[in-house]
Structure formats: C-alpha cells, structure tokens
Amino acid sequence: MADYKQSNLNGAYYGPAIPPSRTHRSIGRGGCDCCCFPCCLLSTLLKLIFSIIIILGIIVLILWLVLRPNEIKAYVETATLSNFSLSSNTTNSNFLTSNLTMDLSIRNPNKRISFYYDYIETQAWYDDTRIGFKTLDPFYQGKKNTTVLHPEFSSRTAVLSDSVVTTYNREKGEGFFYVDVKVYMKMRLKVGIFKIHGFKPEIDCTLKLPATTSSGSAVSTFERTKCDVNYF
C-alpha cells in the first residue's frame, strides 16, 4: 500500500493549472499606466515646453553677450518756435498759428548692429492739440553712427479746447512754451547678413521753447534736450 502511494506521488500531476504570480507595477515609476494617459501626456508636454524655454533663454543670453545691444539715443540739438500766436476770427473761433523747426540727432551706439529706418512719422503737440505732422525719408544708419533729422512744422490749427487758450496765455507770460514732439518709426536690425523685422520704437521729446518778442527774436536760448526712447 505504501508502494502504491509512493508511485502516485512520483507520477505526473494532471490537476488544474497553477496561475502565475502577479507582478505589481508602480504607477509613475516605470512608465505610464493606461488609466493615467492624460496625466502622462500633460507631464510630457510641460517637460517639452520647459526644455524649449531653457534653450531659448540660453540662445538669447549668448546673443546678448556677443552683440551687447544698446538702445538708440535721441537728442534735440536745436529748436526754434516762431510765429506762435493765438488769434480769433469773426465767428469767435480761436486759431493757433505756429512754425517749429528743429534738429533731431539719433545715435546708434552699437558696434555690431546697424539699423534700417523704413518709416518715420513726426508729430508736434501743444497742450494735447496736434499742431504739426510730417513724414521723413527713410534711411540706413551704420554702426557707431549719428544721423541728424530736420523736421519742420508749420500750421494753423483750430483750437477746440479752452484749456489751450489758458495754457497759451500763461506760458506766454512766463516766456516759455512747452511743445511735445513724438517720432514713430518702423525699423529693422541688421546683424551680419541677417535682418530682423518688427521693431517700432517711439521717441518722445518735451521741448521748452523760448517765446519770441515782437521783433521776432527769442527771449533766451534753447537748451539741448534728451528724448525718451520706448520700444514697447
């Protein structure tokens, strides 16, 4: 009997198959689980965007270290305001007559960058009233170069605001008129053989202009004025 039991133990086993042991997989360690696919996709996209930002930052830093760009400098060297008068007609409408001439210098201080000025628009404003408008010829400005522009404004403008009359009478008594000159430009940068578009700087100059006497001479001299340059 014992021999019979022993022979059964040594024979083949024909019972049900033993299932394989399950392997547990930690989510987020070896890869993405199918139920968390959106999370994995979002994580991959964020990593890609972060990598692109780092690469672009490194490129910009390298370009800045190589080129060392500096913004343009603008000054009004001389300016003259003549025939600046306020008059009225039979309909009691006020008119502001003016003749403004000026020399505007623009300096490119860069050693490796030159500029193309494709569009130049100049405007003159007195107490929020435009008294002049003129476009200037486009030009190319080389490295370490200064270009002098000569905008002139001559106009007879209807005055629609009482504040202009008040400001004019006050400043005439003080001996100085304050006129804002704005320059709007479209320009390209040239670096080597490459040209970069899309720059639209604005130059803003606040001029303190001496009033003129009845004989036409100015009561004092104009002082060289630095202008603000804004790129945004």
SVG drawing of the C-alpha trace seen along z (x, -y; Angstrom):
<svg xmlns="http://www.w3.org/2000/svg" viewBox="-20 -144 52 146">
<polyline fill="none" stroke="black" stroke-width="0.4" points="0.0,0.0 2.8,-2.3 4.4,-1.5 1.2,-2.5 1.1,-5.9 4.7,-6.5 4.2,-5.7 1.4,-8.2 3.5,-11.0 6.3,-10.4 4.0,-10.5 2.7,-13.4 0.2,-15.9 -2.9,-16.3 -4.8,-18.8 -5.8,-22.4 -3.1,-24.8 -1.4,-26.9 -1.9,-30.6 1.3,-32.6 2.1,-35.0 1.1,-38.6 3.7,-41.3 2.8,-44.6 3.8,-47.7 4.2,-51.0 2.4,-53.8 4.6,-56.7 7.9,-54.8 8.5,-52.6 6.1,-54.4 2.5,-55.5 -0.4,-53.3 -3.2,-53.2 -5.7,-54.7 -3.4,-57.8 -2.6,-58.6 -3.8,-62.2 -1.6,-62.9 1.4,-61.4 0.7,-63.4 0.4,-66.7 3.6,-65.9 5.5,-65.3 4.2,-68.5 5.2,-70.5 8.7,-69.0 9.0,-69.8 7.9,-73.4 10.2,-73.8 13.1,-72.5 12.3,-74.8 12.2,-77.8 15.6,-76.9 17.1,-76.5 15.7,-79.8 17.0,-81.5 20.5,-80.2 20.4,-81.3 19.2,-84.9 21.9,-85.1 24.6,-84.0 23.4,-86.6 23.3,-89.3 26.8,-88.5 28.1,-88.5 26.2,-91.6 25.9,-93.6 22.9,-95.6 22.3,-99.2 19.2,-101.3 19.4,-104.3 20.0,-107.8 18.0,-110.8 18.5,-114.5 17.0,-117.7 20.1,-119.8 18.4,-123.0 14.8,-124.1 13.1,-127.4 9.4,-128.3 8.4,-131.3 5.1,-133.0 3.5,-131.2 0.3,-133.2 -3.3,-132.7 -6.0,-134.6 -9.7,-134.6 -12.0,-135.4 -15.4,-136.9 -17.1,-133.7 -15.1,-133.8 -13.2,-130.7 -9.6,-130.5 -6.7,-129.5 -3.2,-128.6 -0.5,-129.5 3.0,-128.0 6.2,-127.4 8.6,-124.9 11.9,-123.9 14.3,-121.5 17.4,-119.3 16.9,-115.8 20.0,-113.7 19.7,-109.9 22.7,-107.9 23.4,-104.3 25.9,-103.3 26.2,-99.6 29.4,-98.1 27.8,-95.1 24.3,-96.2 23.1,-98.7 19.6,-99.9 17.2,-100.4 14.6,-103.1 11.8,-102.2 9.2,-104.7 9.5,-107.9 6.5,-109.9 6.8,-113.1 4.1,-114.9 4.1,-118.1 1.6,-118.6 0.7,-121.6 -1.5,-121.0 -3.0,-117.8 -3.7,-119.6 -1.7,-118.5 -0.1,-121.4 2.1,-119.6 2.6,-116.4 5.3,-115.3 6.8,-112.1 10.6,-111.9 12.6,-110.0 13.7,-106.5 17.5,-106.0 20.1,-103.5 22.2,-104.0 25.5,-102.2 27.3,-101.1 28.6,-103.8 26.9,-106.5 24.9,-109.6 22.2,-110.9 20.6,-114.3 17.0,-114.8 15.4,-118.1 11.6,-118.0 9.7,-121.2 6.1,-122.0 4.1,-124.9 0.4,-125.0 -2.7,-127.0 -4.8,-124.9 -8.4,-125.4 -8.4,-125.4 -11.3,-123.3 -10.4,-123.4 -10.5,-126.4 -7.5,-124.9 -5.3,-125.7 -6.1,-129.4 -5.4,-129.3 -2.1,-127.5 -1.0,-129.7 -1.7,-133.0 0.1,-131.6 3.2,-130.3 3.5,-133.5 3.7,-135.5 6.3,-133.1 8.4,-133.4 8.5,-129.7 6.2,-127.4 6.2,-123.6 5.7,-121.5 5.8,-117.7 7.4,-116.2 6.7,-112.5 8.5,-110.3 7.0,-107.0 9.3,-104.6 9.4,-101.2 12.9,-99.8 14.9,-96.7 18.1,-95.5 21.0,-94.2 23.4,-91.8 25.9,-90.4 23.9,-89.1 20.7,-88.8 17.9,-91.4 15.4,-91.3 12.0,-92.9 9.2,-94.1 10.8,-96.9 8.6,-100.0 10.4,-102.4 8.8,-105.7 10.8,-108.9 9.2,-111.4 10.7,-114.8 9.4,-117.6 10.7,-120.9 10.9,-124.1 10.9,-126.7 11.7,-130.3 9.0,-132.8 9.8,-135.4 9.5,-139.1 7.6,-141.4 10.7,-141.9 11.0,-138.1 14.0,-137.4 13.9,-134.8 13.9,-135.9 16.5,-133.2 18.4,-130.3 17.2,-126.8 18.9,-124.1 19.8,-120.7 17.2,-118.2 17.4,-114.5 14.4,-112.5 12.9,-109.3 13.0,-106.2 10.4,-103.5 10.3,-100.1 7.0,-98.8"/>
</svg>
